[in-house]
């Protein structure tokens, strides 16, 4: 599907959603006002450019860590031929919004898509991304600009469970791990301005990490 068509579909799906208000309300209920939960979104054209770096097919799995209301997941589902997409979000209000949109997507949009797109699996999980198991992923996207150091460390440890060859696309910040190779860093447009995006590849597993140069 072309980016223009996908963008129109998602904009219509989310016409009644106010993600920044939902995020603010959800964050206000937290005892710890961790800046890791500050909301932001990847614009459709940037997502399309970023994911085109790693050609998808109907066997690959994508995880969006810190998926908010789920817009990135639906855009990726429409633009690329993944087998499964999973959004992981800790804030309950954002997760509930994503689940509501999944119901609308299944009822109103999925039936009109090509057969291959109809079979695509979409899930949203209300979990802590520092604890969730995303080791099945082939591609991981994370809007990490506001992630605090402790969360980045926890994310790195979880990412080390990915299989070699898996890719990570991290917006704003990168993880530090000898099991990953940084392919490149390039700026992309986000909803608040141009931001560096880090493209990494998993190059080893836990058993052979000590053999790396």
SULBELBEL-V70379 format. One record per backbone hydrogen bond with DSSP energy under -1.0 kcal/mol. NH is the residue of the N-H (numbers start at 1). CO is the residue of the C=O. E is the energy in kcal/mol with one decimal. If there is no record, write none. Layout:
# SULBELBEL-V70379
<<NH,CO,E> <NH,CO,E>>
This chain:
# SULBELBEL-V70379
<<6,2,-2.4> <7,3,-2.6> <8,4,-2.0> <9,5,-2.2> <10,6,-2.3> <11,7,-2.4> <12,8,-2.2> <13,9,-2.1> <14,10,-2.1> <15,12,-1.1> <17,14,-1.8> <22,18,-2.2> <23,19,-2.8> <24,20,-2.3> <25,21,-2.5> <26,22,-2.5> <27,23,-2.9> <28,24,-2.0> <30,27,-1.7> <34,32,-2.1> <37,34,-1.8> <38,35,-1.8> <47,43,-2.3> <48,44,-2.5> <49,45,-2.1> <50,46,-2.8> <51,47,-2.7> <52,48,-1.4> <53,50,-1.1> <54,51,-1.6> <60,57,-1.5> <62,84,-2.4> <63,139,-2.3> <64,86,-2.9> <65,141,-2.9> <66,88,-2.9> <67,88,-1.9> <70,67,-2.4> <74,70,-2.0> <75,71,-2.5> <76,72,-2.6> <77,73,-2.1> <78,74,-1.9> <79,75,-2.4> <80,76,-2.2> <83,60,-3.1> <84,60,-1.4> <85,121,-2.5> <86,62,-2.5> <87,123,-2.6> <88,64,-2.7> <89,125,-2.7> <95,91,-2.3> <96,92,-2.6> <97,93,-1.7> <98,94,-2.1> <99,95,-2.4> <100,96,-2.2> <101,97,-2.2> <102,98,-2.0> <103,99,-1.8> <104,100,-1.8> <105,101,-2.8> <106,102,-2.6> <107,103,-1.7> <108,104,-3.0> <109,105,-1.7> <110,105,-3.1> <112,109,-1.4> <113,110,-1.8> <118,114,-1.9> <119,115,-1.2> <121,83,-2.1> <123,85,-2.4> <125,87,-3.2> <127,125,-1.3> <131,128,-2.0> <132,128,-2.1> <137,134,-1.8> <138,61,-2.8> <139,61,-2.0> <140,167,-2.0> <141,63,-3.0> <142,169,-2.1> <144,142,-1.6> <147,144,-1.4> <152,148,-2.2> <153,149,-2.2> <154,150,-2.2> <155,151,-2.8> <156,152,-2.2> <157,153,-2.0> <158,154,-2.0> <159,155,-2.6> <160,156,-1.5> <161,158,-1.7> <162,159,-2.1> <165,202,-3.1> <166,163,-2.0> <167,138,-2.7> <168,200,-2.4> <169,140,-3.2> <170,198,-2.6> <171,142,-2.7> <172,196,-3.1> <180,177,-1.5> <181,201,-2.9> <183,199,-2.8> <184,199,-1.1> <186,197,-1.9> <188,195,-2.3> <190,193,-1.7> <191,41,-2.0> <195,188,-2.5> <197,186,-2.1> <198,170,-3.2> <199,184,-2.4> <200,168,-2.7> <201,181,-2.3> <202,166,-3.0> <203,179,-2.9> <204,179,-1.1> <208,205,-1.0> <211,208,-1.4> <212,209,-1.4>>
